[in-house]
Every structure is written in C-alpha cells, then in structure tokens.
Amino acid sequence: MARYDVREDPEGDGWYVWDNEADDMHHRFDDDAEEAAYDLARTLNAALINPREGGPLREQLEAQREAFAAAAQRVYDEWEQDEDGLDEELGGGGICDQIAAAIAGLIECDTIEAGQDGDDHAWLIATDWVAEAYQVDIHPSFYEDGGGYSWRKLPGVQFTGEMVTIAPLDVTLIAQQRAEY
C-alpha cells in the first residue's frame, strides 16, 4: 500500500490526501479538485522513492552551471548604466529578472518565477512536479549593489558556475501550491 492515497470526504463535498502511515489527513481539496488531490498523492509518494537530495533534475542543473553563468554574463555585458546609474530600459532597477529569464531558457523542465520580499530579488524554481524542485539563482551581490528598485552595476564581473546556487526545495510544497491554484 502506498503511504499516501486519495479518499472522498464522507460528506461527499471534497477529497482528502490521506497519510496511511500517520492514519491522518494530509491535505483537503474541494469537490471539484479530485485530479489535484491525485496529483498531490502521486507527488508525495514519488518524493519518498526519490529523495530530493538529487536525481536526474539535479544532475541536469549541475551540468549546466557554466551555461547558466554564460547566460548571466551576456545579460550583464549588455547592461548599460549612465553616470546616474540609470539604464534606458530598466531605469535604476537591476538585472536579476533578466538573468532569471536567461537561465530559465536553458532549463529543460518547468520553471517558476520566484523572488523574495525585502530586496526585490528574482530567481527561479526548477521542478519536475514529482520528485525534485530546486532554487536556481545567482545572488545579486555578485553583480550589483543596492536594494529595492535602485541597483548599480558592479564593474568587471566575470560570472562562473560557482556563483550559481542550486538548492533543494520541498517538491511537495511546490506541487501543493500548484494544485491549489
């Protein structure tokens, strides 16, 4: 028996992803989300078989570190700021969105635009929705200085694969958020 399965709500107005090991509900879905419930159960079961420490997706991303760095270098090299730190297209903003987009174009799986509050930094989530999810990022401190919507280009930056962060994320949370939308 699989650890997670799908059960219909006894009142008939929803679906449960049931944790058989804990003998408890893991997540509840509305009546019209039966497919999402089954997707989450499959995702949870696959994550148990293929732990997120590494698998085919991680290997693919690791093999592309230098390509990610080269894509970031092209974006950086095209970024021109005047003496006031302004760019014709970006104004005073930085290039993390453009770097994330350039990297996303190289990844052969689903990518999700992500970011973090406080410094308005953009990065990616790469996922197969079943067993693996990773943050893919080049931290802005490598190529720009500032915060919010005011960034200045750091001079003479040469991107390398070591600058690329590939950090595991909880694929079950990523898939669960997808199912809820």
C-alpha positions, 0 to 999 in steps of 0.5 A: 500500500502506498503511504499516501492515497486519495479518499472522498470526504464522507460528506461527499463535498471534497477529497482528502490526501490521506497519510496511511502511515500517520492514519491522518489527513494530509491535505483537503481539496474541494469537490471539484479538485479530485485530479489535484488531490491525485496529483498531490498523492502521486507527488508525495509518494514519488518524493519518498522513492526519490529523495530530493537530495538529487536525481536526474533534475539535479544532475541536469542543473549541475551540468549546466552551471557554466551555461547558466553563468554564460547566460548571466554574463551576456545579460550583464555585458549588455547592461548599460548604466549612465553616470546616474546609474540609470539604464534606458530600459530598466531605469535604476532597477537591476538585472536579476529578472533578466538573468532569471529569464536567461537561465530559465531558457536553458532549463529543460523542465518547468520553471517558476518565477520566484523572488523574495520580499525585502530586496526585490530579488528574482530567481527561479524554481526548477521542478519536475512536479514529482520528485525534485524542485530546486532554487536556481539563482545567482545572488545579486551581490555578485553583480550589483549593489543596492536594494529595492528598485535602485541597483548599480552595476558592479564593474568587471564581473566575470560570472562562473558556475560557482556563483550559481546556487542550486538548492533543494526545495520541498517538491511537495510544497511546490506541487501543493501550491500548484494544485491549489491554484 
